[in-house]
């Protein structure tokens, strides 16, 4: 690995990555240090910055429950916070959440509804107001506790007058309580710093893991001091645990440990998890009711160490060195969905939607300037070539007779 000042010392990075919350995780608890028994499940709640909201340590996320009883069961376990989007299943996800809200009746007052819209779809103040009204209609409610702008990339994305004018109007009308932001691009740390200074954002919902960005803990502490609440997603650092022999006997156990790790940070209020069935619901509820154990800490540290030069942080550091303007971070993210999240069709469809010229089609013949620019010493060019081979079969979409793939909607990739 190069000794450039831009490259983070491996040993120092792993140490920071394992304790990015500012909590010495080795002291979080010894084996068996449970806070709640599995037979008495109740998910705890935390204050979300200065919003006045109490959110559950687990946020119910995903494409919306096909069975409203799943969301009702989550509410019974203390999970009061729900992440959804008008983009998920073309609005049908919100409609399914709406059915659960109607079934909850007066318990709607216990719930914290989090939704929003994609940055690129903000074309005017009215486009934001229409999105808010559409979400309210599908959810069957008259107010949203949090409305966020999705897929931010740089500080300039924070300063969209149409967004802020619409949110001010929606707040005055009682339709929206708090403004949030979300994203996981390479520019997110700069976005967060700028949003703290901006003063108009109440909630962050960001990618956060034990491998990437050791400075995130400091940023979240600064946000908390300004009254900004933080929710997190993608805490499992790429979901590649199955590549490591004997790391764990269950992939779910690894994900549970990652969720527990995130919650060791007192500035993290909730972890967004894609919940699809009752067993998963109970297992995550049981996990957050226990302390992070020494064996789990060792497992996460081993993963962080062995994945150091393999896991793409989507930091975009290498993109400026690319002579072909390849969207490296996006390509790597789509390859991750394909290889490690079982979302092959979604990933291929997203790859096909990249702007012309931004794919990895030319990487096979390139000298690989991206590798020299990677702060983590990754084999970027080889991974881009592999990603193109995996994802470029999406051209089959245009072949007559092929079944059209369902596109992964913006934001749904954010969840554990």
C-alpha positions as CSV (number, residue, x, y, z in Angstrom):
1,X,0.0,0.0,0.0
2,X,1.2,3.5,-0.7
3,X,2.5,5.7,2.1
4,X,0.8,8.8,0.7
5,X,-0.7,11.1,3.4
6,X,-4.1,10.4,1.8
7,X,-3.9,6.8,2.9
8,X,-5.1,6.0,6.4
9,X,-2.8,3.9,8.5
10,X,-4.3,0.4,8.6
11,X,-3.8,-0.3,12.3
12,X,-5.0,3.2,13.3
13,X,-8.1,2.9,11.0
14,X,-9.1,-0.5,12.4
15,X,-8.8,0.8,16.0
16,X,-10.9,3.9,15.1
17,X,-13.4,1.9,13.1
18,X,-14.0,-0.5,16.0
19,X,-14.6,2.4,18.4
20,X,-16.0,5.1,16.1
21,X,-18.9,5.7,18.5
22,X,-16.5,7.1,21.1
23,X,-17.3,4.2,23.3
24,X,-14.6,1.7,24.1
25,X,-16.4,-1.3,22.8
26,X,-14.3,-3.8,24.7
27,X,-16.0,-2.4,27.8
28,X,-19.5,-2.6,26.4
29,X,-20.1,-5.9,28.1
30,X,-18.7,-9.3,28.7
31,X,-20.2,-12.5,27.3
32,X,-23.7,-13.0,28.7
33,X,-24.3,-9.4,29.7
34,X,-27.9,-9.3,28.8
35,X,-30.2,-6.3,29.5
36,X,-33.4,-8.2,28.7
37,X,-34.4,-11.8,28.4
38,X,-35.6,-13.2,25.0
39,X,-38.9,-14.1,26.7
40,X,-39.6,-10.5,27.6
41,X,-38.9,-8.6,24.4
42,X,-39.3,-4.9,24.3
43,X,-37.3,-2.6,22.0
44,X,-36.0,0.5,23.8
45,X,-36.5,4.1,22.7
46,X,-34.1,7.0,22.4
47,X,-34.5,10.7,22.1
48,X,-34.1,11.9,18.5
49,X,-32.0,15.0,19.0
50,X,-34.1,18.1,19.6
51,X,-37.1,16.9,17.7
52,X,-39.1,16.0,20.8
53,X,-39.5,12.5,19.3
54,X,-38.8,9.2,21.1
55,X,-37.8,6.7,18.4
56,X,-37.3,2.9,18.8
57,X,-33.8,1.6,18.6
58,X,-34.9,-0.4,15.6
59,X,-36.7,1.4,12.7
60,X,-39.1,-0.8,10.7
61,X,-37.8,-0.3,7.1
62,X,-38.2,-1.8,3.7
63,X,-40.8,-2.0,1.0
64,X,-43.8,-2.0,3.3
65,X,-45.3,-5.1,4.9
66,X,-47.5,-7.3,2.7
67,X,-49.1,-8.4,5.9
68,X,-50.2,-5.5,8.1
69,X,-49.9,-7.8,11.1
70,X,-46.1,-7.7,10.8
71,X,-46.1,-4.0,11.5
72,X,-48.6,-4.4,14.3
73,X,-46.4,-7.0,15.9
74,X,-43.4,-4.6,15.6
75,X,-45.5,-2.0,17.4
76,X,-46.3,-4.4,20.2
77,X,-42.5,-5.0,20.6
78,X,-42.0,-1.3,21.0
79,X,-40.9,-0.5,17.4
80,X,-42.7,2.7,16.8
81,X,-40.6,4.2,14.0
82,X,-41.3,3.4,10.3
83,X,-39.2,4.3,7.2
84,X,-41.0,4.2,3.9
85,X,-40.9,6.1,0.6
86,X,-43.3,7.0,-2.3
87,X,-40.7,5.3,-4.5
88,X,-41.0,1.9,-3.0
89,X,-43.1,-0.3,-5.2
90,X,-44.5,2.8,-6.9
91,X,-46.4,3.9,-3.8
92,X,-47.8,0.5,-2.9
93,X,-45.4,0.2,0.0
94,X,-46.9,3.3,1.6
95,X,-50.3,2.0,0.9
96,X,-49.5,-1.2,2.8
97,X,-48.1,0.8,5.7
98,X,-51.3,2.8,5.5
99,X,-53.4,-0.3,6.0
100,X,-51.4,-1.1,9.1
101,X,-51.9,2.5,10.4
102,X,-55.6,2.2,10.0
103,X,-55.5,-1.1,11.9
104,X,-53.5,0.6,14.6
105,X,-56.3,3.2,15.2
106,X,-55.4,5.4,18.1
107,X,-52.0,3.8,18.3
108,X,-51.0,6.1,15.4
109,X,-50.1,8.6,18.1
110,X,-47.3,6.2,19.2
111,X,-45.8,6.0,15.7
112,X,-43.0,8.0,14.1
113,X,-43.4,8.1,10.3
114,X,-40.3,8.8,8.2
115,X,-40.6,9.3,4.5
116,X,-39.4,11.7,1.9
117,X,-38.4,12.2,-1.8
118,X,-35.4,11.8,-4.1
119,X,-33.3,14.9,-4.6
120,X,-33.5,14.7,-8.4
121,X,-37.3,14.8,-8.3
122,X,-37.4,18.2,-6.7
123,X,-38.3,20.4,-9.6
124,X,-40.3,23.1,-7.8
125,X,-41.8,24.0,-4.4
126,X,-45.1,22.4,-5.7
127,X,-43.3,19.2,-6.5
128,X,-42.3,18.8,-2.9
129,X,-45.8,19.7,-1.6
130,X,-47.4,17.3,-4.0
131,X,-45.1,14.5,-2.8
132,X,-46.0,15.3,0.8
133,X,-49.7,15.2,0.1
134,X,-49.4,12.0,-1.9
135,X,-47.6,10.3,0.9
136,X,-50.1,11.5,3.5
137,X,-52.9,10.1,1.3
138,X,-51.3,6.7,0.8
139,X,-50.4,6.4,4.4
140,X,-53.8,7.5,5.6
141,X,-52.5,10.0,8.0
142,X,-52.6,13.8,8.3
143,X,-49.0,14.4,9.4
144,X,-45.5,13.1,9.0
145,X,-43.1,13.3,11.9
146,X,-40.1,13.3,9.5
147,X,-39.8,14.2,5.8
148,X,-36.4,13.8,4.2
149,X,-34.6,14.5,1.0
150,X,-33.0,11.3,-0.3
151,X,-29.7,10.8,-2.2
152,X,-27.7,13.9,-1.3
153,X,-24.2,14.0,-2.7
154,X,-22.7,17.4,-1.9
155,X,-23.2,20.5,0.3
156,X,-24.8,22.3,-2.7
157,X,-27.7,19.8,-2.5
158,X,-28.7,21.3,0.8
159,X,-29.4,24.7,-0.6
160,X,-32.4,24.1,-2.7
161,X,-34.8,27.0,-2.1
162,X,-37.8,25.0,-3.4
163,X,-37.3,22.3,-0.8
164,X,-37.0,24.7,2.1
165,X,-39.9,26.9,1.0
166,X,-42.1,23.8,0.7
167,X,-41.1,22.4,4.1
168,X,-41.7,25.7,5.8
169,X,-45.2,25.7,4.3
170,X,-45.8,22.1,5.2
171,X,-44.7,22.7,8.8
172,X,-47.0,25.7,9.2
173,X,-49.9,23.5,7.9
174,X,-49.0,20.8,10.5
175,X,-48.2,18.3,7.7
176,X,-44.5,17.8,8.5
177,X,-42.8,18.0,11.8
178,X,-39.1,17.8,11.0
179,X,-36.8,18.0,7.9
180,X,-34.2,15.2,7.4
181,X,-31.6,14.2,4.9
182,X,-30.2,10.8,3.8
183,X,-27.6,9.4,1.6
184,X,-24.4,7.4,1.5
185,X,-22.2,8.9,-1.3
186,X,-18.6,9.8,-0.9
187,X,-19.5,13.4,-0.2
188,X,-21.7,12.6,2.8
189,X,-19.3,13.7,5.5
190,X,-19.0,17.1,3.8
191,X,-22.8,17.2,3.5
192,X,-23.3,16.5,7.2
193,X,-20.8,19.2,8.2
194,X,-22.5,21.7,6.0
195,X,-26.0,20.6,7.2
196,X,-25.0,21.2,10.8
197,X,-23.8,24.7,9.9
198,X,-27.0,25.3,7.8
199,X,-29.3,24.9,10.8
200,X,-32.4,23.9,8.8
201,X,-32.1,20.1,9.1
202,X,-33.4,18.3,12.2
203,X,-32.6,14.6,11.4
204,X,-29.8,12.7,9.7
205,X,-30.3,9.2,8.4
206,X,-27.0,8.0,7.1
207,X,-24.8,5.0,6.3
208,X,-22.7,4.1,9.4
209,X,-20.5,1.1,10.0
210,X,-17.5,-0.2,11.9
211,X,-15.1,-0.2,8.9
212,X,-15.6,3.2,7.2
213,X,-15.1,6.8,8.0
214,X,-13.5,7.0,11.5
215,X,-14.4,10.7,11.6
216,X,-18.1,10.0,11.6
217,X,-18.3,9.7,15.4
218,X,-17.0,13.3,15.8
219,X,-19.5,14.6,13.2
220,X,-22.4,12.9,14.9
221,X,-21.3,14.3,18.3
222,X,-21.2,17.8,16.8
223,X,-24.7,17.2,15.3
224,X,-26.1,16.1,18.6
225,X,-24.7,19.2,20.3
226,X,-26.7,21.2,17.7
227,X,-29.9,19.2,18.5
228,X,-29.8,17.1,15.3
229,X,-31.0,13.6,15.8
230,X,-29.3,10.7,13.9
231,X,-30.7,7.4,12.5
232,X,-28.4,5.0,10.6
233,X,-28.5,2.2,8.0
234,X,-26.1,-0.2,6.2
235,X,-24.3,-1.0,9.5
236,X,-23.1,-4.4,8.3
237,X,-20.2,-2.9,6.2
238,X,-21.0,-4.7,2.9
239,X,-22.7,-7.9,4.2
240,X,-19.7,-10.0,3.2
241,X,-19.4,-12.1,6.3
242,X,-20.0,-15.4,4.4
243,X,-16.6,-14.9,2.7
244,X,-14.8,-15.4,6.0
245,X,-14.6,-19.0,7.1
246,X,-15.9,-19.7,10.6
247,X,-16.6,-16.0,11.3
248,X,-20.0,-16.9,12.4
249,X,-22.4,-19.9,12.1
250,X,-25.2,-17.6,11.1
251,X,-25.2,-14.5,8.8
252,X,-28.0,-13.1,10.9
253,X,-25.9,-13.2,14.0
254,X,-23.3,-11.0,12.3
255,X,-26.0,-8.5,11.3
256,X,-27.4,-8.4,14.8
257,X,-23.9,-7.7,16.2
258,X,-23.5,-4.9,13.8
259,X,-26.8,-3.4,14.9
260,X,-25.8,-3.7,18.5
261,X,-22.4,-2.0,17.7
262,X,-24.1,1.0,16.1
263,X,-26.3,1.4,19.2
264,X,-23.2,1.7,21.4
265,X,-23.0,5.2,20.1
266,X,-25.2,7.4,22.3
267,X,-25.6,9.8,19.4
268,X,-27.3,7.1,17.3
269,X,-31.0,7.0,18.1
270,X,-32.1,4.2,15.8
271,X,-30.9,1.6,13.2
272,X,-33.1,1.1,10.1
273,X,-33.6,-2.6,9.3
274,X,-35.4,-4.2,6.4
275,X,-37.9,-6.4,8.2
276,X,-39.7,-9.0,6.1
277,X,-40.9,-11.7,8.5
278,X,-41.9,-12.4,12.1
279,X,-38.8,-14.5,13.0
280,X,-36.5,-11.7,11.8
281,X,-38.5,-9.2,13.9
282,X,-38.2,-11.2,17.1
283,X,-34.5,-12.0,16.6
284,X,-33.5,-8.3,16.1
285,X,-35.7,-7.3,19.0
286,X,-34.0,-9.8,21.2
287,X,-30.5,-8.7,20.0
288,X,-31.0,-5.0,20.8
289,X,-32.1,-6.1,24.3
290,X,-28.6,-7.4,25.1
291,X,-25.2,-5.9,25.5
292,X,-22.5,-6.2,22.8
293,X,-20.5,-9.2,23.8
294,X,-16.8,-9.7,23.8
295,X,-17.1,-12.5,21.2
296,X,-19.2,-10.2,18.9
297,X,-16.6,-7.4,19.3
298,X,-13.9,-9.9,18.2
299,X,-16.0,-11.0,15.2
300,X,-16.5,-7.4,14.0
301,X,-12.8,-6.5,14.5
302,X,-11.8,-9.6,12.5
303,X,-14.2,-8.7,9.7
304,X,-13.0,-5.1,9.7
305,X,-9.4,-6.2,9.5
306,X,-9.9,-8.8,6.7
307,X,-12.2,-6.6,4.7
308,X,-10.0,-3.5,5.0
309,X,-8.7,-3.6,1.4
310,X,-11.7,-5.4,0.0
311,X,-14.8,-3.4,1.1
312,X,-15.6,-0.3,-1.0
313,X,-16.6,2.7,1.1
314,X,-18.2,4.5,-1.9
315,X,-16.0,7.4,-1.0
316,X,-15.5,8.5,-4.6
317,X,-11.8,9.3,-3.9
318,X,-10.7,7.4,-7.0
319,X,-13.2,8.9,-9.5
320,X,-11.3,12.1,-10.3
321,X,-8.4,10.0,-11.5
322,X,-10.6,8.0,-14.0
323,X,-10.0,9.1,-17.6
324,X,-13.4,7.7,-18.6
325,X,-15.6,9.3,-15.9
326,X,-16.8,6.0,-14.6
327,X,-19.2,6.3,-11.7
328,X,-17.0,4.0,-9.6
329,X,-19.0,4.4,-6.3
330,X,-22.3,3.6,-8.0
331,X,-20.9,0.7,-9.9
332,X,-19.4,-0.8,-6.8
333,X,-22.6,-0.3,-4.9
334,X,-24.6,-2.1,-7.5
335,X,-22.1,-4.9,-7.6
336,X,-22.5,-5.2,-3.8
337,X,-26.3,-5.5,-4.2
338,X,-25.8,-8.2,-6.8
339,X,-23.2,-10.3,-5.0
340,X,-24.0,-9.9,-1.3
341,X,-27.7,-8.8,-1.0
342,X,-29.3,-11.3,-3.4
343,X,-30.7,-8.4,-5.5
344,X,-29.3,-9.4,-8.9
345,X,-32.1,-8.1,-11.0
346,X,-32.4,-4.9,-9.1
347,X,-28.6,-4.3,-9.4
348,X,-28.6,-5.0,-13.1
349,X,-31.5,-2.6,-13.7
350,X,-29.8,0.1,-11.7
351,X,-26.6,-0.4,-13.7
352,X,-28.5,-0.1,-17.0
353,X,-29.9,3.2,-15.7
354,X,-26.5,4.9,-15.3
355,X,-25.9,7.9,-17.6
356,X,-24.2,7.0,-20.8
357,X,-20.4,6.7,-20.4
358,X,-20.5,6.2,-16.7
359,X,-20.5,2.4,-16.8
360,X,-17.4,0.2,-16.3
361,X,-17.4,-0.9,-20.0
362,X,-14.0,0.6,-20.7
363,X,-12.2,-0.6,-17.5
364,X,-10.9,-3.8,-19.0
365,X,-8.6,-1.8,-21.3
366,X,-7.6,0.8,-18.8
367,X,-4.2,1.0,-16.9
368,X,-6.1,1.4,-13.6
369,X,-5.3,4.9,-12.3
370,X,-8.2,4.4,-9.8
371,X,-6.2,1.8,-7.8
372,X,-3.4,4.3,-7.1
373,X,-6.0,6.8,-5.9
374,X,-7.9,4.4,-3.6
375,X,-7.1,5.4,0.1
376,X,-7.6,1.7,1.1
377,X,-5.4,-0.1,-1.4
378,X,-8.2,-1.9,-3.1
379,X,-8.0,-3.7,-6.5
380,X,-10.5,-1.2,-7.9
381,X,-9.9,-1.8,-11.6
382,X,-10.3,-5.6,-11.3
383,X,-13.5,-5.2,-9.3
384,X,-14.9,-2.8,-11.9
385,X,-14.2,-5.3,-14.7
386,X,-15.9,-8.0,-12.6
387,X,-18.8,-5.7,-11.9
388,X,-19.3,-4.9,-15.5
389,X,-19.4,-8.6,-16.4
390,X,-21.9,-9.3,-13.7
391,X,-24.2,-6.3,-14.3
392,X,-24.1,-5.8,-18.0
393,X,-26.5,-8.7,-18.7
394,X,-29.1,-6.1,-17.9
395,X,-29.1,-5.4,-21.7
396,X,-31.4,-8.5,-21.8
397,X,-34.1,-6.1,-20.6
398,X,-34.4,-4.9,-24.1
399,X,-34.8,-8.3,-25.7
400,X,-38.3,-9.1,-26.8
401,X,-40.0,-11.7,-24.6
402,X,-37.8,-11.0,-21.5
403,X,-39.6,-10.2,-18.3
404,X,-38.9,-6.6,-17.2
405,X,-37.0,-6.4,-13.9
406,X,-38.3,-4.4,-11.0
407,X,-36.0,-1.5,-10.3
408,X,-34.6,-1.1,-6.8
409,X,-36.3,2.1,-5.7
410,X,-34.1,4.9,-4.3
411,X,-33.6,4.5,-0.6
412,X,-34.6,0.8,-0.3
413,X,-30.9,-0.1,-0.6
414,X,-30.3,1.9,2.5
415,X,-31.4,-0.8,5.0
416,X,-29.6,-3.6,6.7
